[in-house]
Amino acid sequence: MIVQGYNPRTGEPIGEPVTETTDSEVDGVVTAAAAAFEAWSTTPAADRAVVLEAVADALDAESELLVATADGETALGVPRLTTELKRTTNQLRLFGEVLREGSYVEATIDSPDPDTVPPRPDLRRVLRPLGTVAVFSASNFPFAFSVAGGDTASALAAGCAVVVKAHSAHPGTSRETARVVTAALAAAGAPEGLFGIVHGVQAGVALVRHPRVRAVGFTGSTGGGRALFDIAQGRPDPIPFYGELGSVNPAVVLPDAAAARPEEIATAFAQSLTMGVGQFCTNPGLLFAPEALVEPLGAAVAASHGGTMLNERMCDSYRSGTDALAAGDLVTEVSTGDRPADGWSVAPRLFTVPLAVFADNVEKLTEEHFGPAALVVTYDDPADLLAVLPKLPGTLTGTVHSDPTEHPLAGQVAEVLRRVAGRLVFNGWPTGVAVAWGMHHGGPWPSTTNPLHTSVGSTSIRRWIAPVTYQSWPDGLLPAELKDGNPLGIPRRVDGVLGTH
Amino acid sequence: MIVQGYNPRTGEPIGEPVTETTDSEVDGVVTAAAAAFEAWSTTPAADRAVVLEAVADALDAESELLVATADGETALGVPRLTTELKRTTNQLRLFGEVLREGSYVEATIDSPDPDTVPPRPDLRRVLRPLGTVAVFSASNFPFAFSVAGGDTASALAAGCAVVVKAHSAHPGTSRETARVVTAALAAAGAPEGLFGIVHGVQAGVALVRHPRVRAVGFTGSTGGGRALFDIAQGRPDPIPFYGELGSVNPAVVLPDAAAARPEEIATAFAQSLTMGVGQFCTNPGLLFAPEALVEPLGAAVAASHGGTMLNERMCDSYRSGTDALAAGDLVTEVSTGDRPADGWSVAPRLFTVPLAVFADNVEKLTEEHFGPAALVVTYDDPADLLAVLPKLPGTLTGTVHSDPTEHPLAGQVAEVLRRVAGRLVFNGWPTGVAVAWGMHHGGPWPSTTNPLHTSVGSTSIRRWIAPVTYQSWPDGLLPAELKDGNPLGIPRRVDGVLGTH
């Protein structure tokens, strides 16, 4: 069996096909990764930082080839893919910074206290890597959420070994990226086998079932993610499964904002909706707005451009999903943008529905149509809106557009949205996810499988590390992070107080 | 249907039976808790601290009644139960300290940077409570891991509402504790319904299935925990399930330590093994030692005392489990301690097996026999030991006894044990779990359902809180923890740097 890439602009095969990885080959890759973990997990964090930076530099050096390969397989365009690769290498460098700063291990020291109940011995807690991690690539980010993306970067930073399941939509990009990563790791002195890649659906299943795999990162559809989640949780020894699944990303336009700047909001909305042909997990697919905003929104979408989708399945699914919505009697179609004539291309589509109808059909009307489609839910009274928002499914983001006159109402909306969303955007749009210490790219089910974790930003490293507490150990046998005198100079908590002691 | 407590010393019913909670009553309790969550989750942390301390004081004030009730239902004895209640109230007070210190919300602020790739807006991240939490009480800790125990304390501290599923072995203690907690919460001004309690197996299942329950804490058997874990993960919207299940707690005695202080080690081991009739999740059930230590270990166990177990099922299970072990041909019985003549009482039992036989039967010989039974695995060459230890199942603790002469070997053992254990004890015993910032009471499956989390210590609060990032919000609408100027004076990370800014 083979995995063949296709040119979405023509529907024709592109590049050499990749052979699917057999179960016994998967076992070999995982076994090698698990062996490499032994050395990598005890490599000092500062040395791991140097290796990550070497991988970043190597990817940057091959940017032209990688971007061209990815553009051929995804049609995302050279400018976007160049930026995405830069984002990917900056992400590797951010983890270098995280490793040098050192607080990610949460070094914690408690002095003995024989007089408390129960008595307290000398306790020293630190986070250590879990083992070999499986990473499932996404179709829509061939770099940033794929072979060398955030899951791989954070897991390698944590001290874990990584085996990537390549996405079938960009096998050539995956193979080339893996080649660059493997060579850069070897040149930087990382243990052989630390990073591996497998291809094919069955290889992914074998990976999640493998006894040596200790955690899974996944970005993709709700259906695919749920199936793998169930396999991971159904193991004799369930393992952590961090999946980013579907997200509707509701945006709320408050009355004064809608009245004060209808054109500005409509134009920016259409831009966010159609960016990357709407193939973002943070695409704003659901807008709550006063009725008066429907006309400018419709005009903006009518003037917007569609494009070529990542693959045939997505294109078909978008077309049939939005056609069914249009043919149903729940919503009204407002307008349609244009689309390129050839290939797997689609047009932006805008629908509208009154709040009362939406409230009675939340499950049906929050089904994600991956691509540049959105539903405007019109409301009259913000109080009605506040009653409906808690019914929304878990989502990565929630957005509020507010004028200063209505800040108290914006605060009320935020209090409701923060129960269902992982990131709250004010007077902006949710697309564009910064890679930073304070980013949270997560949210309640089904936007992710675990609301405590993020797949973007510094704290994404925490998915791959777990605490160990050393009780009454001699200083000479402690990890460097926990030794007396703080030889690494990292932030630590000593007797409850944070500092660099 | 009713839940009836029994006196383990006589096998006779004790106290008034409690009626099992019906599904519709469970729904009522959860609905009230979810309503109370709205107010409690926005109560300032410092005010929640005062409430927790009021609950602690109220429990201390009723210590005599609570301890007497618990002793009647568990036979754990007044001294142990008095200490356990004190530990429980100190735990509530520790969370008061955690709330005032404030770093548990991980307030993080990133300044905008339009020039990075991708551009960074103003990002402010904070951890917020998940919602209503279900807590399953344990049989063996009627206070510290029950109605007002660690899960309840950490969840209330987090700002969550709590519904406890009482353990059937101590319904009277549960009812009395719930009465004190409910009254103290009301007197301290907490919202009505914030804390609830339900009884019966079916009520527990209904709780885990309830749509308004957002996370579960559990302490108990591997079988019961797995069943509830599967229900939680099988929901249409899976929720975090934090279970502490079974643990074998391996202890390794290195050759020089065994030679230098055989009597001391044997005596302390027997004491740890028989404490609380071996009914601790950290009971040292598996000891790796040189052959020469078997005789003093056998003598110490022969001189040790058994006692009355918590309930009939546990007593039967211990007797039949250890009888089957003794009757099999894998291990040899070394010695037996004495046992009280009446009630559900058992005797300590010590078995031994050579390392080679153990290595071929790890799964069978690491089955937990809850109670004062242990297996001594004898080894000749520490190198053989290092090869076998990685095969152990996940466990809460791993212990090493080492003389200074053999520290390098102790370090090698620790490197292996930290892959399977959450806490490493040096020259001590694992029973006695301090409540502290640096404690980790967790470990890989099956010792817990999630290796990242602890059910004891300050960081146990993290199970009930999840991140929300505010992007570009006006200062006036931000939570106090994230406002400019740090009005709460809590530790925060600003542009990557930890401090109080």
Interface residues (C-beta under 8 A of the other chain):
Chain A: T42 T83 K86 R87 N90 E97 E101 S103 E106 T108 I109 D110 T116 V117 P118 P119 R120 P121 L123 R124 R125 R128 L130 G131 F229 D230 Q233 G234 D237 P238 I239 P240 G394 P404 H407 A410 G411 A414 E415 R418 R419 A421 G422 R423 L424 V425 F426 N427 G428 G432 V433 A434 V435 A436 W437 G438 M439 H440 G442 P444 W445 P446 T449 N450 P451 L452 T454 S458 T459 R462 R463 I465 A466 P467 V468 T469 Y470 Q471 S472 W473 P474 G476 L477 P491 R493 D495 G496 L498
Chain B: T42 T83 K86 R87 N90 E97 E101 S103 E106 T108 I109 D110 T116 V117 P118 P119 R120 P121 L123 R124 R125 R128 L130 G131 F229 D230 Q233 G234 D237 P238 I239 P240 G394 P404 H407 A410 G411 A414 E415 R418 R419 A421 G422 R423 L424 V425 F426 N427 G428 G432 V433 A434 V435 A436 W437 G438 M439 H440 G442 P444 W445 P446 T449 N450 P451 L452 T454 S458 T459 R462 R463 I465 A466 P467 V468 T469 Y470 Q471 S472 W473 P474 G476 L477 P491 R493 D495 G496 L498
